């Protein structure tokens, strides 16, 4: 509802009132002057409400990113397990799985290969662009958009990349390196943005 509609409603109500006696008119005029002088008062919401709202939104983004990542990781793990079970391989833990994949000593069905190619394509979920965007979005949500924490988060990303390389057992595939480079570039852009 706009202020004009409130004023119009008030004016209509005043106009439709019966004529008052002079004493009522004087007190009414005084009340009308007081009402006109106060008008509608806008009170800005407190910054703590805004901060709480931002924190809630950031927590929501983090939760959504985690849920999505878990779902996609489970999907990928399921595809790999199916592929390996068809080849008579058993995997005891995640490190074994990554070592097995890094060896390249396996075959994949046409449908698994097609899905993997779709997922790692430039516009695919695991492609360079989407993956680097998700990593930066996650970092921004964790930091609350505070660029002063960007360097620390970038170092955490680099540490995780080194751990992934160690689990893989050798240099990660080219797509991983291109994603790493894209993440570093996006962090640099974020850190150098003007507020």
N, C-alpha and C positions, 0 to 999 in steps of 0.2 A: 504494500500500500504506500502511495506517495504522500508527501507532506501536503501537496495541493489538494488531494482528495480529503485529507483530514481537515484542512482549512475550509474547504467547500462544505463539508458535512457540518462543521461548527457554525458556519455562516447561515446555513439552511436552518439549523436548529434554533439559532437566535432569532432569525426572521419569522419563524412560525410561532414563537411564544406570544401569548396575549400581552397587551399593553399593561405596563405595571403602574403602580401608584408612584408618586414622586419619591417617597422614601425608599421604596424597592428599587426604583430607577437609579437613585444615587448609589445604593450599595451594589447594584448590578453593574453600574458604570465603573465603580472602583474595582470590582472583581474582574470585569472585562479588561481594564487597563493592566491589572496584574497578570492576567492570563496572556495578554498580548505581549507584555514585556518579557515574560519567561520563554514563551514559544517552545519549540522542540529543541531539546538539548541532545547533542551527539556526544557520546562518551566513547572514546577509543578503547578497544579491548586491551587488556593488559598484555604485555609482551610475554608473560609467563604462559598465558593461554596459547599464544602463537607458538612459543617454543615447545609446549606440550604437544600441540598439534603436529608440528614438524617431526618431533621425536616419534610420535605414533606412526606417521607416514613412513619415516625411515625404517622403523622396526618392521612395518608391513612389507616394505620393499625387500629388506633382508630376508624375511621369512619366505616371501614369494620366490626369491632367487634361490634360496636353499632348497625349497621344495621342488622347484623346477630342476635344479641340478641333480638332486637325488633321484628324481623320476627318470631323467635322461641317463644318468649313470647306471641305474638298474636296467634300463632298456638295453644299453650297450653291453653290460655284463651278461645279460640274458642271451643276447645274440652270440656273444663269444662262447659262452658255455654250451649253447646248442651246437655251434660249429665244432667245438672240441669234442663233445660227446659223440658226434657222428664219426669222428676220426679215432675214437677209442682212447682219447686222452683224458686224464683226470687231473684237476687242478686243486691243490690243497689250500692255497691262499692267494691273495691278490698279487703278491710279488711273483709267484710262479706264473700267473696269468700274463703279466706284462713281459716277463722273460720269454714265455712261449710266443707271444705275439711278435716280440722283437726279433726272434730267431727267423721268422718268415717261413718256417717249415710246416706249412699247413695249406689246406685248400679251402676255398669257400664256395658256397653255392651261388648261383646267378642272382637269386633274390637278395641274399645277404650282401653280395658285392654291390648290387644296385642301390640298396638302402644306405650302405656305407658311403658310396660315392655321392649320393644325394645329401647326406648329413654333413660331409666335409667340403661340399662345393662352396664357392665364394659366398653364396647367399644361404647356405645351409646352417642348421643349428650349431654344428661343431666347426663351421667355417671361421676363417680369421676374423672377419668383421663382427659377427654376432658374438663370438666368444670373447673378443677383446672388449666389446661394449659391455657385456655382462660383468666382466672382471672390474672394469672401471665403475660401473653402476654400483656394484657391491662395495667397492672401496669408498665411494662417495656416501653411500648409505651408512656404512659403518662409522665413518668419520663425522657424520652429520653435516657433510658439505664443508667441513673445516679443512681448507687447503694446507694449513700448518701441519696436518697429519699425513699429507700426501707422500712425503719422502719416506716416512716410516712404513706406510702401506706398500709403497713400491718395493722397498727392501724385503718386506714379507713375501711379496709376489716372487721376487727373484730367488729367495730362499726356497720357496715351494717348487719353483721350476728346477732348481738344482736337485731337490729331493726326487722329483719325477724323473729326471735324467738318470739318477742313481738307480731307481727302481727299474727303469727301462733296461739298464745295463750297458748302454752305449748312447751316442748322440741321438736325440729325439728326431723324429721325422721332420722334413722340411716345413710342413704345415705348422708344427709346434714352434719352430724358430720364427716363422713369419708372424705367428700370433704373439709371441714374446715381443718382437720388435714393434708390433702394432700397439700392444699394451704400454710399452715404455713411451712410445710417441704420444699416446692419449694421456698418460700421466703428465708428461712434459707440457702438453697443451693446457691441461687443467691447472697445473701449478703456475703457469705463466699468464693465465686469464686475468684480465682486470676485473675487479669487483663491481 
